[in-house]
Amino acid sequence: MSLKRRQFTKEFKIQVLREIEAGKSAAQAAREHHVHPTMIYKWQKQQEQHGESAFPGNGHTVATQEAKIAELERLIGQMTVENAFLKRVLTSLETRQIQKAAGGEAR
């Protein structure tokens, strides 16, 4: 039997972090809310790094959004290189075709 992973709302995370900012220790907040202290430190780090966009919810973390952006940027770069290659090949083929046509008329 597997345990379901708990999911915390943005509001819950912000509430816990506000309690800590008000002077409560992370360990005490963790005990009261039945959360591991490491999770609270992770939330603090996310909030420091990303501010308001730290807890987007629905299982979509900022990290996965950043990873998706990075993947899309990589894909754009790859397509740009492929596009440039295809343009060079097309230009080369057009040049050969023009040369063939000019050589065929001379005969």
Secondary structure, DSSP 8 states (H G I E B T S, - for coil): ---------HHHHHHHHHHHHTT--HHHHHHHHT--HHHHHHHHHHHHHHGGGG---TT--HHHHHHHHHHHHHHHHHHHHHHHHHHHHHHHHHHHHHHHHHHHHH-
